[in-house]
């Protein structure tokens, strides 16, 4: 599935895009992984990214866990913490890094506490991308998959985090939300509009 940009808006000097397709094929300098807190890439977007990077998800899990020990100093991450790993095989597509973030588990619920955790899960990779002087970063719909957060709220929270970040962005110029699946893309597009 190729990636197609369906909407572009501007926030300050940031270009904010909505795209449909496979995030591992989106040419951003960094792509964000919706990870679990132990960085075990067993399913969903995390598995797809791990497999695309290393050819083997288990091997990428090992690399991610090592990076987490080095960067965070323990074997799990909290909301608002990120771990950066090399994109390996995805480098031929122009992707240099994977930034792992962890969103909340909603199971269909939604409240201020969950929103706050999800906001941190979106904001932290943006700040990390800025710190690394990257120009572009692409996100999946963090927590909307098996974690069961309502997609509409996920997209709104993404836009809130990007809007706040746009005031401090210097090197980052482009932020993209990549949605897998046509129906989900239509839901996201309504929120963007």
C-alpha positions in Angstrom: 0.0 0.0 0.0 1.6 3.3 -1.1 1.3 6.3 1.1 -0.8 9.2 -0.1 -1.1 12.6 1.5 -4.8 13.6 1.6 -4.6 16.8 3.6 -2.1 19.5 4.5 -2.6 22.3 7.0 -0.2 24.9 8.4 0.5 25.6 12.1 3.0 28.4 12.4 5.9 27.4 10.2 5.0 23.7 10.5 3.4 21.8 7.6 1.1 19.2 9.2 0.0 16.4 6.9 -2.5 13.6 7.0 -1.6 10.6 4.9 -3.1 7.2 4.3 -1.1 4.0 4.0 1.9 2.1 5.5 4.0 4.3 7.8 7.2 2.2 6.9 6.9 3.6 3.4 6.5 7.2 4.4 9.7 9.3 3.6 10.1 11.1 6.9 13.5 11.3 8.7 12.0 9.7 11.7 8.9 7.5 12.1 7.3 7.1 15.4 6.5 3.7 16.8 3.4 3.1 19.0 5.2 0.8 21.3 4.3 -0.9 24.5 6.2 0.1 27.6 8.7 -2.8 27.3 9.3 -2.2 23.6 8.2 -5.7 22.7 7.1 -5.3 19.1 4.6 -8.1 19.0 1.7 -6.8 17.0 0.1 -3.9 15.1 2.2 -1.0 13.9 5.0 -1.9 16.2 5.4 -5.4 14.6 5.2 -3.9 11.1 7.9 -1.3 11.9 10.2 -3.8 13.6 9.9 -6.3 10.8 10.5 -3.6 8.2 13.6 -2.3 10.0 15.4 -5.5 10.9 13.7 -8.1 8.7 12.9 -9.9 12.0 10.7 -8.3 14.7 12.4 -10.3 17.6 15.8 -9.0 16.6 14.5 -5.4 16.5 12.9 -5.9 19.9 16.4 -6.9 21.2 18.0 -3.8 19.7 15.2 -1.6 21.1 15.5 -3.0 24.6 19.3 -2.4 24.6 18.8 1.1 23.4 16.2 1.6 26.2 18.7 0.4 28.9 21.3 2.9 27.5 18.9 5.9 27.0 16.4 5.5 29.9 18.4 3.3 32.3 15.6 0.8 32.9 13.6 -1.9 31.1 10.4 0.1 30.5 9.3 3.6 29.4 6.6 5.8 30.8 4.2 8.1 28.9 6.3 11.0 27.7 9.6 9.1 27.5 11.0 8.0 24.2 13.7 5.7 22.9 15.5 6.2 19.6 16.7 3.3 17.4 18.2 3.2 13.9 15.9 2.6 11.0 18.3 0.0 9.5 16.7 -1.4 6.3 14.3 1.5 6.2 17.2 3.9 5.6 16.9 3.1 1.9 13.5 4.8 2.0 15.0 7.9 3.6 13.9 7.0 7.1 16.9 7.4 9.5 15.4 6.8 13.0 12.5 5.1 14.8 11.3 7.0 17.9 9.4 4.7 20.2 6.7 6.2 22.3 4.0 4.6 24.6 0.4 5.7 24.6 -2.3 4.8 27.1 -4.5 1.7 27.0 -8.1 3.0 26.7 -10.2 -0.1 25.9 -12.9 2.1 24.6 -12.8 4.6 27.5 -11.8 8.3 27.1 -11.2 10.8 29.9 -8.8 13.7 30.8 -6.2 11.4 32.3 -6.0 9.3 29.2 -5.9 12.4 27.0 -3.0 13.7 29.1 -1.0 10.5 28.7 -1.7 10.4 24.9 -0.7 14.1 24.6 2.7 13.3 26.2 3.1 10.3 23.8 2.7 12.7 20.9 4.6 15.6 22.3 7.8 13.8 23.5 8.7 12.4 20.0 8.3 15.9 18.6 10.6 17.3 21.2 13.1 14.5 20.6 13.0 15.1 16.8 13.7 18.8 17.5 16.6 18.0 19.8 18.0 15.7 17.1 17.6 18.6 14.5 15.4 16.5 12.3 13.2 18.2 9.7 10.4 15.6 9.3 8.6 13.1 11.5 5.7 10.8 10.9 3.3 9.3 13.5 0.9 6.4 13.4 -2.4 6.9 15.3 -0.9 6.1 18.7 -3.2 4.1 21.0 -6.0 3.9 18.4 -5.3 0.2 17.5 -5.3 -2.6 20.0 -5.1 -0.1 22.9 -8.7 1.0 22.0 -8.6 4.7 22.2 -11.3 6.4 20.1 -9.6 7.4 16.8 -11.3 10.8 16.7 -9.9 11.7 20.1 -6.5 10.4 19.1 -6.4 12.7 16.0 -7.6 15.7 18.1 -4.9 15.0 20.7 -2.3 14.7 18.0 -3.3 18.1 16.6 -3.3 19.7 20.0 0.3 18.4 20.7 1.5 19.5 17.3 -0.1 23.0 17.7 1.6 23.5 21.0 4.9 22.1 19.6 4.7 24.4 16.6 5.4 27.4 18.9 8.8 26.0 19.8 9.7 24.2 16.6 12.9 25.3 14.9 14.4 22.5 12.9 11.2 20.4 12.5 9.3 21.6 9.5 6.9 18.7 8.7 4.8 16.5 10.9 2.6 13.8 9.3 -0.1 11.5 10.8 -0.1 8.3 8.7 -3.4 6.3 9.0 -3.7 2.7 7.9 -7.1 1.8 6.5 -9.5 3.7 4.4 -12.4 4.1 6.9 -10.0 5.3 9.7 -8.5 7.8 7.2 -12.0 9.2 6.5 -12.5 9.7 10.3 -9.1 11.4 10.7 -9.8 13.6 7.7 -13.0 14.9 9.3 -11.1 15.9 12.4 -8.4 17.6 10.3 -11.0 19.6 8.5 
